[in-house]
Amino acid sequence: MRGGAERETIDVVAGVIERDGRILITRRRPDAHLAGLWEFPGGKPLPGEPHEQALRRELREELDLHVTIGEPLDVVEWRYPDKHVRLFFFRCSARDEPTPLEAQEIAWVSPAELARYEFPPADATLIERLSRG
């Protein structure tokens, strides 16, 4: 980039949490980056924290949700004007019902319904794949 050093890549982990044929999505808070868009819940690992452990922690902190982490679904690198992210998506299952601890909206939607929600551009390929089944 001109005028400075290359921005650091931020790793983010996200869970595609499935139950009864539906996928859990959450809406980004008004004060967050990409405010108001829907996303697969997750967050940033702490320094040295393994991705699966970070995802479990983030889902407990944000949704009081305990999950079983399955296989990795996708890794996407994306450059937004203000940051560069590397998203690690994992298939997950949940035993309990999520509680939005950060007052975020949540929804359980069928894979075909995902396209009706506005997600960040970095999620587009995965949403298309999930929508096809």
ZATORDREN-502498 format. One record per residue: z, x negated, y of N, C-alpha, C, O, CB in turn. Coordinates in steps of 0.001 Angstrom, whole numbers, padded with zeros to 6 digits, always signed. Glycine has a CB too. Layout:
<pts>
ZXYZXYZXYZXYZXY ...
</pts>
This chain:
<pts>
+000000-000828-001176+000000+000000+000000+000000-000871+001237+000536-001979+001231+001193+000941-000001 -000593-000373+002278-000617-001113+003525+000730-001064+004216+001464-000080+004133-001693-000570+004439 +001036-002164+004906+002215-002178+005744+003520-002294+005006+004569-002052+005602+002242-000978+006549 +003513-002656+003729+004789-002804+003030+004588-003003+001552+003466-002977+001045+005669-001599+003266 +005686-003200+000876+005664-003427-000564+005348-002124-001300+005568-001028-000784+007012-004005-001043 +004835-002274-002499+004566-001130-003362+005882-000385-003620+006914-001008-003869+003904-001585-004708 +005840+000917-003559+007041+001714-003816+007434+001598-005276+006587+001486-006162+006816+003191-003437 +008719+001628-005503+009273+001586-006847+008932+002879-007578+008899+003949-006971+010801+001366-006806 +008682+002781-008873+008444+003962-009692+009789+004538-010114+010664+003817-010595+007567+003621-010935 +009943+005844-009928+011176+006543-010296+010954+007233-011630+010051+008060-011761+011602+007572-009196 +011772+006900-012619+011706+007587-013905+012444+008919-013801+013508+009015-013190+012308+006709-015038 +011849+009944-014416+012446+011276-014456+012283+011801-015874+011222+011648-016479+011787+012246-013404 +013332+012418-016402+013272+013031-017728+013308+014541-017566+013999+015062-016691+014443+012542-018633 +012559+015247-018415+012500+016705-018324+012428+017301-019715+011795+016750-020616+011291+017160-017479 +013092+018441-019874+013111+019120-021158+012240+020359-021165+012340+021215-020285+014517+019488-021525 +011386+020443-022167+010646+021672-022429+011494+022395-023471+011348+022183-024675+009130+021400-022933 +012385+023254-022974+013418+023888-023798+012877+025208-024312+012548+026108-023539+014742+024103-022991 +012790+025310-025635+012176+026475-026260+013210+027277-027048+014077+026723-027724+011026+026045-027179 +013088+028602-026936+013921+029498-027731+013205+030840-027839+012759+031397-026835+015348+029665-027100 +013102+031346-029039+012497+032658-029292+011110+032794-028658+010781+033845-028108+013409+033758-028764 +010305+031748-028733+008939+031794-028224+008822+031685-026714+007737+031869-026162+008299+033047-028660 +009919+031389-026042+009913+031273-024582+010380+029876-024177+011049+029178-024938+010818+032362-023934 +010007+029490-022955+010333+028170-022410+011161+028367-021152+010843+029218-020321+009040+027337-022107 +012221+027585-021010+013096+027662-019846+012505+026853-018693+012172+025678-018851+014514+027155-020194 +012380+027500-017529+011953+026792-016321+012977+027064-015227+013680+028075-015251+010514+027236-015872 +013048+026152-014274+013969+026306-013151+013200+026093-011859+012164+025430-011835+015164+025312-013256 +013730+026670-010784+013078+026543-009481+013830+025523-008644+015056+025566-008542+013014+027912-008751 +013083+024608-008048+013683+023549-007237+014335+024147-006001+013787+025047-005364+012627+022500-006834 +015495+023639-005679+016266+024136-004532+015536+023854-003220+014701+022952-003154+017667+023492-004504 +015849+024628-002173+015189+024457-000874+015377+023071-000253+014548+022639+000548+015700+025490+000081 +016445+022376-000610+016707+021056-000029+016167+019915-000890+016392+018749-000565+018197+020871+000177 +015464+020220-001970+014973+019204-002900+013542+018795-002577+012818+019510-001884+015055+019716-004334 +013145+017621-003096+011748+017201-003058+010933+018271-003794+011355+018738-004852+011551+015765-003709 +009793+018661-003262+008949+019711-003836+009697+021046-003907+009595+021782-004889+008469+019300-005238 +010439+021335-002861+011279+022533-002778+010498+023800-003110+009352+023972-002695+011886+022654-001387 +011145+024676-003862+010582+025976-004181+009639+026014-005366+009307+027093-005857+009881+026481-003020 +009200+024851-005837+008310+024826-007001+009138+024971-008272+010326+024652-008298+007474+023514-007037 +008491+025454-009319+009140+025585-010625+008971+024278-011383+008041+023515-011122+008546+026782-011438 +009867+024026-012313+009828+022776-013081+010490+022962-014424+011174+023954-014676+010509+021639-012313 +010269+021983-015280+011025+021874-016514+012290+021115-016136+012195+020050-015526+010201+021145-017673 +013473+021626-016475+014710+021023-015975+014948+019614-016499+014528+019263-017601+015879+021888-016340 +015621+018829-015696+015954+017454-016052+016396+016711-014819+016958+017301-013897+014762+016744-016712 +016142+015407-014798+016549+014605-013650+016349+013125-013900+015628+012723-014814+017995+014875-013308 +016995+012327-013076+016817+010876-013124+017882+010218-013999+019065+010538-013892+016862+010288-011711 +017453+009293-014870+018431+008511-015635+019233+007595-014707+018731+007124-013686+017722+007676-016727 +020468+007360-015081+021283+006353-014412+020783+004982-014844+020137+004879-015887+022803+006532-014743 +021055+003927-014083+020603+002590-014482+021062+002253-015911+022250+002322-016226+021133+001530-013490 +020106+001891-016759+020403+001507-018133+020623+002669-019090+020840+002442-020280+021597+000651-018147 +020574+003887-018615+020821+005061-019463+019563+005418-020253+018497+005581-019660+021277+006269-018607 +019665+005542-021577+018504+005953-022380+018012+007337-021956+018804+008179-021532+018860+005955-023884 +016713+007565-022070+016123+008819-021598+016729+010054-022244+017027+011027-021550+014648+008807-021847 +016918+010036-023569+017467+011208-024249+018888+011493-023767+019253+012650-023560+017453+011002-025776 +019680+010454-023590+021046+010620-023101+021043+011176-021676+021851+012042-021342+021802+009277-023151 +020141+010680-020847+020030+011157-019468+019663+012636-019441+020209+013397-018641+018985+010335-018694 +018746+013045-020304+018332+014448-020331+019494+015336-020755+019723+016383-020149+017136+014644-021282 +020227+014937-021780+021409+015716-022193+022401+015846-021041+022913+016935-020780+022099+015056-023410 +022670+014745-020356+023629+014747-019245+023150+015655-018115+023916+016481-017618+023846+013317-018718 +021898+015508-017708+021354+016303-016611+021404+017800-016929+021747+018606-016064+019914+015877-016314 +021068+018169-018149+021068+019586-018515+022487+020160-018558+022695+021331-018243+020387+019779-019871 +023455+019335-018945+024856+019787-018889+025307+019947-017447+025963+020930-017106+025781+018795-019624 +024954+018970-016586+025388+019000-015194+024735+020132-014393+025388+020752-013554+025084+017673-014539 +023466+020399-014646+022736+021394-013860+022814+022806-014419+022821+023780-013667+021308+020993-013757 +022873+022912-015758+022761+024224-016399+023866+024520-017407+023830+025556-018072+021438+024331-017083 +024846+023629-017532+025892+023771-018543+025265+024091-019899+025734+024964-020630+026902+024874-018137 +024204+023370-020213+023405+023646-021398+023459+022455-022350+023257+021310-021945+021947+023967-021011 +023730+022739-023600+023752+021713-024637+022478+021871-025463+022198+022950-025987+025043+021825-025539 +021718+020801-025574+020411+020866-026226+020304+019873-027368+021038+018888-027444+019305+020611-025218 +019371+020166-028243+018932+019217-029250+017595+018681-028752+016669+019449-028487+018816+019879-030694 +017500+017362-028628+016283+016723-028124+015353+016467-029302+015745+015867-030303+016608+015389-027365 +014122+016930-029164+013111+016711-030185+012167+015595-029786+012554+014637-029118+012332+017988-030443 +010904+015740-030214+009939+014672-029985+009494+014612-028527+009523+015612-027810+008733+014859-030887 +009084+013420-028107+008472+013294-026777+007163+014080-026747+006390+014045-027705+008221+011794-026414 +006917+014785-025648+005691+015567-025508+004633+014866-024681+003441+014959-024976+006001+016895-024893 +005069+014163-023643+004105+013558-022734+004829+012593-021805+006031+012715-021570+003350+014640-021924 +004075+011634-021284+004541+010764-020202+003453+010822-019137+002282+010561-019411+004817+009263-020699 +003860+011168-017919+002906+011325-016823+003356+010464-015652+004511+010526-015230+002778+012819-016396 +002431+009657-015129+002712+008917-013893+001977+009625-012773+000810+009990-012912+002276+007400-013998 +002678+009816-011650+002095+010568-010548+002536+009966-009221+003698+009599-009043+002493+012056-010628 +001601+009873-008308+001904+009384-006957+001872+010547-005984+000828+011153-005741+000899+008281-006520 +003031+010843-005437+003129+011779-004321+003052+010941-003056+003230+009725-003123+004461+012642-004377 +002793+011553-001903+002711+010764-000661+003975+009949-000379+003907+008864+000200+002442+011684+000512 +005119+010476-000789+006382+009807-000464+007057+009111-001633+008056+008422-001429+007321+010790+000106 +006546+009267-002860+007159+008592-004009+006224+008545-005205+005264+009308-005310+008451+009286-004399 +006539+007624-006097+005783+007441-007338+006751+007743-008477+007816+007132-008563+005171+005972-007456 +006387+008685-009354+007278+009064-010445+006606+008856-011798+005383+008913-011930+007716+010521-010293 +007443+008615-012785+007010+008555-014184+007860+009592-014911+009071+009428-015056+007177+007084-014817 +007205+010667-015368+007891+011788-015997+007819+011679-017516+006746+011502-018093+007287+013118-015530 +008969+011788-018140+009076+011764-019601+009481+013167-020045+010604+013601-019788+010120+010675-020097 +008570+013877-020711+008827+015233-021165+009214+015223-022642+008558+014574-023458+007594+016129-020931 +010287+015948-022982+010754+016054-024359+010838+017518-024760+011238+018370-023967+012124+015364-024530 +010454+017802-026008+010659+019137-026566+012146+019255-026898+012729+018340-027479+009752+019389-027846 +012751+020366-026532+014180+020577-026768+014422+021995-027278+013592+022889-027115+014993+020322-025476 +015585+022168-027900+016037+023514-028252+017477+023654-027767+018222+022678-027683+015925+023780-029807 +017846+024890-027451+019177+025161-026914+019877+026193-027780+019260+027135-028276+019096+025647-025451 +021169+026000-027949+021965+026946-028727+022584+028018-027835+022791+029153-028265+023059+026210-029495 +022873+027650-026603+023590+028559-025719+022713+029001-024555+021569+028565-024425+024860+027898-025198 +023253+029858-023724+022527+030383-022575+022795+029491-021365+023945+029122-021131+022937+031855-022282 +021768+029133-020587+021983+028291-019415+022750+029028-018315+022610+030238-018137+020648+027799-018874 +023553+028270-017591+024263+028763-016415+023832+027895-015248+024130+026700-015246+025830+028734-016614 +023142+028444-014255+022654+027628-013134+023800+027169-012228+024208+027892-011319+021626+028419-012311 +024314+025965-012481+025473+025444-011762+025146+024995-010343+026053+024795-009535+026064+024295-012523 +023869+024835-010031+023455+024410-008691+022738+025548-007956+021952+025306-007040+022538+023169-008778 +023011+026774-008363+022455+027983-007749+020933+028046-007796+020319+028731-006978+022905+028075-006324 +020323+027349-008734+018871+027386-008870+018447+028627-009669+019194+029120-010515+018356+026093-009557 +017248+029115-009386+016697+030210-010165+016266+029666-011520+015816+028526-011634+015506+030886-009427 +016413+030506-012547+015947+030144-013882+015140+031295-014450+015306+032447-014049+017135+029790-014817 +014266+030970-015384+013470+032007-016053+013098+031519-017448+012822+030336-017650+012187+032358-015227 +013095+032431-018397+012554+032173-019729+011168+032815-019745+011053+034027-019565+013495+032750-020887 +010134+032038-019954+008764+032556-019903+007992+032156-021158+008282+031139-021789+008035+032043-018643 +007011+032973-021501+006147+032619-022630+005227+031484-022185+004983+031326-020989+005314+033861-023131 +004720+030700-023116+003783+029637-022736+002594+030159-021933+002141+029487-021006+003280+028927-023976 +002081+031342-022267+000938+031906-021540+001292+032252-020099+000411+032269-019240+000424+033148-022253 +002566+032530-019815+003000+032889-018459+003200+031677-017549+003300+031843-016333+004287+033676-018531 +003259+030479-018096+003529+029291-017280+002560+029152-016112+002957+028750-015018+003465+028046-018141 +001299+029480-016339+000277+029319-015293+000509+030245-014096-000082+030034-013037-001106+029581-015876 +001349+031253-014244+001638+032177-013131+002640+031599-012139+002821+032137-011046+002170+033498-013673 +003281+030518-012517+004310+029905-011684+003753+028658-011018+002905+027968-011584+005563+029560-012519 +004229+028373-009818+003753+027197-009097+004626+025990-009453+005812+025947-009124+003763+027451-007562 +004025+025019-010124+004684+023787-010567+004156+022617-009742+003106+022732-009110+004449+023540-012093 +004870+021493-009739+004327+020286-009107+003022+019873-009802+002846+020137-010992+005366+019122-009159 +002120+019236-009074+000836+018832-009668+000983+017922-010887+000126+017941-011770+000000+018131-008630 +002029+017144-010949+002223+016228-012075+002407+016970-013395+002195+016384-014457+003425+015334-011819 +002791+018231-013356+003047+019006-014575+001801+019732-015096+001851+020325-016174+004146+020017-014316 +000705+019699-014368-000459+020534-014666-001026+020319-016074-001317+021292-016769-001537+020269-013653 -001183+019088-016495-001779+018822-017807-000900+019353-018926-001397+019950-019880-002013+017324-017994 +000406+019137-018814+001324+019624-019838+001336+021155-019865+001341+021750-020943+002745+019079-019590 +001342+021790-018709+001340+023254-018654+000081+023810-019312+000148+024788-020056+001441+023743-017194 -001047+023200-019044-002289+023634-019665-002200+023515-021186-002599+024426-021912-003470+022813-019133 -001680+022402-021655-001541+022183-023104-000581+023193-023729-000874+023752-024786-001050+020752-023384 +000563+023432-023086+001539+024393-023610+000981+025811-023607+001249+026587-024524+002831+024341-022790 +000213+026149-022588-000356+027490-022453-001357+027802-023570-001505+028952-023983-001036+027634-021093 -002035+026765-024046-003022+026933-025123-002354+027063-026481-002965+027532-027442-003996+025757-025142 -001084+026643-026554-000375+026728-027823-000476+025545-028597+000076+025476-029695-000831+027810-028611 
</pts>
